[in-house]
């Protein structure tokens, strides 16, 4: 069994980007600038955005955090989005989800300039991804593909079962794994909450990508020997004994599934850090495309 070490690989990617940014600086060029918009004070969102901004600083990017109060109106948020679209100093930005309930998420994401949409959530970018065109691939599926690539995990002709059909993980990764390429060329089954025979499917899978958000959902008796398991799930489980008051767990019963797996991602330290690295990669791409 080999651990697909997302922390290690994400650090490699960040080092590669750091070198590129230093070269940009040396040439007297503008360095990439990522902005993040956060509305409200959701604990997990604050943590995610905080670590995105810290990562920017570490690798030499400029970054701007726009933290708006919970009661921000949809109109004001849209105004902010338009300002970012028109600010030549900003190469890419993200609007951290989830947004407060009174704001129409779809409306906001649709307002983001696709050329600055480093999260890859805009329909233009999702559509381009599905058509195999140059675009911004959402950071989490992009990170999974990069992890598989760097560990040379064979995906061609393999049966990949994706659990979860969200627009940000399950759906895009099912498309990417089925596309021509390496990684890719996989035969994909997309399972979801209405799937009736999930265990039958996962038992046939060479690769399982689990993105549903239910702790320890994927058990050892659901996978075959030699399987590759990508655990996307991140759930905070309340824990009074921990200083944070919770611990983080994935969708996979790691202790038992890892005994049967050829490759497996841990949680934490698997897909999570890859997601941040690929957001940075997309911001670098945005800068390069604006330069071109
Ligand atoms: P979501 O929460 O929007 O949807 C969950 C999906 O799981 C749905 O498509 C649903 O059909 C499916 N599902 C639910 N119960 C099921 C069942 N019993 N059997 C089969 N399918 C079932 O999905 P999401 O936003 O992709 O998030 C999934 C998990 O991934 C969450 O834990 C989230 O925190 C995590 N996540 C991690 C990262 C990362 O960077 N590692 C990024 C995004 C999301």
Boltz pocket constraint, residues with backbone or C-beta under 6 A from the ligand:
constraints:
  - pocket:
      binder: B
      contacts: [[A, 140], [A, 163], [A, 164], [A, 165], [A, 166], [A, 167], [A, 168], [A, 169], [A, 170], [A, 191], [A, 192], [A, 193], [A, 194], [A, 195], [A, 198], [A, 210], [A, 211], [A, 212], [A, 213], [A, 214], [A, 231], [A, 232], [A, 233], [A, 234], [A, 235], [A, 271], [A, 272], [A, 273], [A, 275]]
      max_distance: 6.0
